[in-house]
């Protein structure tokens, strides 16, 4: 699906002291083309064109994720679902072994590795582009060794060990904003200005990664809907998609089946949020989001393909 060109690996870098949760002020990307839409996303073996939105298929190898927990918890069912998403048009698969839904407890390293490594190894050995969805440096390092090309860190690279793993590889990354930790993040989230604060955090973290040797072309940003945010916060961030997309890094939209989408349409059951979930991602893509992280690959690809034919 994606246009690719060969890529050269990045040089290793030294570990970083992680940035704080709330930076003193907005950082400025080192790239002189900051505030211009990124044209590509640099992965270890390819540069993915962002001329059209990329589709990242969600694969939760978990018994307890909020929407599809238990559906793909075995290695065999996870691989089968990933292969179906690839056949449906996914550009890459985001493999996660730990639920980070509100209230979720932290999983042991061994348990997370046992869930994701066999799946990642199979998919990468068959040519798939794989992202690992983890907040643990040990899992990220093992996933990269197994062929993963992207680290999707919901904690936003606040851990110096995670920064070290990324900087000493040529992997791409997703820097996400989360206020607090999954176990308590939805108890009382507060912002004076959610768009400004999330933007400042993402820019500060991206700038810190650049300072440690991570090329800006490898960095994607995600405002983290549902991670320490109320419905109103999520709505304001979605409405600010164009603003977030102008920060100088590829923007991810990751609203798939979440309670925010359910609140938009009055549906409490995630299984009844298909149409609204797809619509939100199509709207985000029309306003600058370049990576769409979705459960519903087939439907999302169909609508994007139709819109491409129809034109603006």
C-alpha positions in Angstrom: 0.0 0.0 0.0 2.8 2.4 0.9 5.5 4.0 -1.4 8.9 3.2 0.1 12.5 4.1 -0.4 15.5 2.5 1.2 16.6 3.9 4.5 19.9 4.0 6.3 20.1 3.1 10.1 20.5 5.9 12.6 23.7 6.2 14.7 23.4 5.0 18.3 23.0 7.7 20.9 23.6 7.9 24.7 20.7 7.6 27.2 18.6 10.6 28.1 17.2 12.1 31.3 13.5 11.9 30.6 11.4 15.1 30.3 8.9 15.9 33.0 5.2 15.3 32.7 4.5 19.1 32.3 7.2 21.1 30.5 7.7 24.7 31.5 6.8 25.9 28.1 6.5 24.7 24.5 9.6 23.4 22.9 10.6 24.1 19.3 11.4 21.2 16.9 15.0 21.2 15.8 13.9 20.5 12.2 14.0 23.8 10.2 10.8 22.7 8.4 8.9 22.6 11.7 5.2 23.5 11.4 5.2 22.0 7.9 3.4 18.7 7.3 5.8 15.8 7.3 6.1 14.0 4.0 7.4 10.6 5.2 7.8 8.5 8.3 11.3 6.9 8.5 11.4 3.3 9.5 14.5 1.1 9.7 14.2 -0.4 6.2 11.9 2.1 4.4 10.5 5.6 4.3 6.7 5.4 4.3 5.0 8.1 2.2 2.4 10.1 4.0 0.8 11.3 0.8 -2.2 9.3 2.0 -3.0 8.3 5.6 -1.3 5.1 6.8 -3.5 2.5 8.4 -2.1 0.9 11.7 -4.2 -2.2 12.6 -4.7 -2.7 16.3 -3.8 -6.2 17.6 -4.4 -6.7 21.3 -2.9 -10.0 22.4 -4.7 -9.6 25.8 -7.6 -11.1 27.8 -8.7 -7.7 29.1 -8.5 -4.9 26.5 -11.6 -2.6 26.6 -13.0 -3.7 23.2 -11.5 -6.9 21.9 -9.9 -8.4 25.0 -9.8 -12.2 24.7 -10.7 -12.3 21.0 -7.0 -12.6 19.9 -5.3 -13.7 23.2 -3.7 -16.9 21.7 -0.8 -16.7 19.3 -2.7 -18.5 16.6 -5.8 -16.3 16.7 -3.6 -13.1 17.0 -1.6 -14.1 13.9 -4.7 -14.9 12.0 -6.3 -11.6 12.8 -3.1 -9.7 11.9 -3.0 -11.4 8.6 -6.6 -10.5 7.9 -5.9 -6.8 8.7 -2.9 -6.9 6.3 -5.1 -8.4 3.6 -7.7 -5.7 4.3 -5.1 -3.0 3.6 -3.3 -2.3 6.9 0.2 -0.8 6.3 1.5 -2.0 9.7 0.3 -3.9 12.8 0.5 -2.5 16.3 1.0 -5.5 18.6 0.3 -5.0 22.3 0.3 -7.5 25.2 -0.7 -5.2 28.1 -4.0 -3.6 28.4 -3.7 0.1 29.3 -7.5 0.7 29.6 -8.5 3.0 32.5 -8.0 1.1 35.8 -5.7 -1.5 34.3 -2.9 -2.9 36.5 0.7 -3.2 35.2 1.7 -6.6 33.7 4.9 -8.4 34.4 7.7 -8.2 31.8 7.7 -12.0 31.3 4.0 -12.2 30.8 4.0 -9.3 28.3 6.9 -10.8 26.4 5.2 -14.3 26.3 2.2 -12.7 24.6 3.8 -10.5 22.0 7.1 -12.0 20.9 5.8 -15.1 19.1 3.3 -12.9 17.2 5.9 -10.3 16.3 8.4 -12.9 15.2 5.9 -14.6 12.9 4.7 -11.4 11.4 8.1 -9.9 10.7 9.5 -13.1 9.4 6.7 -13.0 6.8 7.5 -9.4 5.8 4.9 -7.4 7.8 5.8 -4.0 9.3 5.2 -4.3 13.0 4.9 -1.7 15.8 5.1 -2.8 19.4 2.7 -1.1 21.8 4.5 -1.1 25.1 5.6 1.2 28.0 8.4 -1.2 29.0 11.9 -0.9 27.7 12.7 -4.6 28.0 9.7 -5.5 25.9 10.6 -2.8 23.3 14.2 -4.1 23.1 13.1 -7.7 22.6 10.5 -6.7 20.0 13.1 -4.7 18.0 15.4 -7.7 18.1 12.5 -9.8 16.7 12.1 -7.4 13.8 9.6 -4.7 15.0 10.1 -1.4 13.3 8.2 1.0 15.6 8.0 1.6 19.4 4.6 2.9 20.3 5.0 4.1 23.9 1.9 5.2 25.7 4.0 6.8 28.4 5.6 9.1 25.9 9.3 8.1 26.4 9.5 9.4 29.9 11.6 6.4 30.9 15.3 6.9 30.3 15.8 3.2 29.5 13.1 3.4 26.8 14.8 6.4 25.3 18.1 4.5 25.3 16.5 1.5 23.5 15.1 3.8 20.9 18.2 6.0 20.4 20.4 2.9 20.1 18.2 1.5 17.3 17.0 2.8 14.0 13.3 2.2 14.9 10.6 4.8 14.4 8.5 5.8 17.4 5.1 7.1 18.5 5.3 9.6 21.3 2.0 9.7 23.2 0.6 12.0 25.8 -0.8 10.5 29.0 -1.6 12.3 32.2 -0.9 9.9 35.1 -0.8 6.1 34.8 -3.5 3.8 33.5 -4.6 2.6 36.9 -5.7 6.1 38.1 -5.5 8.3 35.0 -9.3 8.8 34.6 -10.0 9.7 38.3 -9.6 13.5 38.0 -7.8 14.7 34.8 -7.3 18.4 34.8 -5.8 20.9 32.3 -5.9 24.7 32.1 -5.6 24.5 28.3 -5.6 20.9 27.1 -4.5 21.6 23.5 -1.7 23.9 24.6 -0.4 21.6 27.3 -0.6 18.4 25.3 1.2 20.2 22.4 3.9 21.5 24.7 4.5 18.0 26.1 4.7 16.3 22.7 7.1 18.9 21.4 9.3 18.7 24.5 9.5 14.9 24.4 10.2 14.9 20.6 12.8 17.6 21.1 14.4 15.5 23.9 14.5 12.4 21.6 16.2 14.5 18.9 18.8 15.7 21.4 19.6 12.0 22.0 20.1 11.3 18.3 16.7 10.3 17.1 16.1 11.8 13.7 12.9 13.9 13.6 11.7 11.8 10.5 11.4 8.8 12.9 9.0 10.5 15.3 5.2 10.4 15.2 3.1 12.2 17.9 -0.2 11.1 19.4 -2.3 13.4 21.8 -3.5 10.3 23.6 -7.3 10.5 23.6 -8.7 8.7 26.6 -5.4 8.7 28.5 -6.0 11.0 31.4 -8.6 13.1 29.7 -12.3 13.8 30.0 -14.8 13.7 27.2 -14.4 17.5 26.8 -10.6 17.2 26.7 -10.8 14.6 24.0 -13.3 16.7 22.0 -11.1 19.7 22.1 -8.1 17.7 21.0 -10.0 16.2 18.1 -11.2 19.7 17.1 -7.6 20.8 17.2 -6.4 18.1 14.8 -5.2 20.6 12.2 -3.3 22.5 14.8 -1.6 19.3 16.2 -0.8 18.2 12.6 1.1 21.5 12.1 3.6 20.8 14.9 6.2 19.3 12.5 5.7 15.6 13.1 3.3 13.1 11.6 0.2 13.0 13.7 -1.6 9.8 14.8 -5.3 9.6 15.4 -6.1 6.8 17.8 -9.8 7.1 18.8 -10.9 3.7 17.7 -13.9 2.3 19.5 -13.1 4.4 22.6 -15.6 5.7 25.2 -15.2 9.2 23.7 -16.6 7.9 20.4 -19.4 6.2 22.3 -20.2 9.4 24.1 -20.4 11.2 20.8 -23.3 9.0 19.7 -24.7 7.7 23.0 -23.4 4.1 22.7 -22.0 2.5 25.8 -21.1 -0.8 24.1 -17.8 -0.6 22.1 -19.2 -3.1 19.6 -21.8 -0.6 18.6 -19.3 2.2 17.7 -18.2 1.0 14.3 -19.7 3.8 12.1 -18.8 6.6 14.5 -15.3 5.2 15.1 -14.5 5.1 11.3 -16.1 8.5 10.8 -13.9 10.1 13.5 -10.7 8.8 11.9 -11.8 9.8 8.4 -12.5 13.3 9.8 -9.1 13.4 11.5 -7.4 12.3 8.3 -9.1 15.1 6.4 -7.7 17.6 9.0 -4.1 16.4 8.8 -3.7 13.1 10.8 -1.4 10.9 8.8 -1.4 7.6 10.8 -4.8 6.1 11.7 -4.6 3.5 14.5 -7.8 1.5 14.1 -9.5 -1.8 14.9 -11.7 -1.6 11.8 -9.2 -1.8 9.0 -11.5 -3.0 6.2 -14.1 -0.3 6.6 -11.5 2.5 7.1 -9.6 1.5 4.0 -12.8 1.3 1.9 -13.9 4.8 2.8 -10.4 6.3 2.3 -10.2 4.6 -1.1 -13.6 6.0 -2.1 -12.7 9.5 -1.0 -9.4 9.3 -3.0 -11.4 8.5 -6.1 -14.0 11.2 -5.5 -11.4 13.8 -4.7 -11.5 16.8 -2.4 
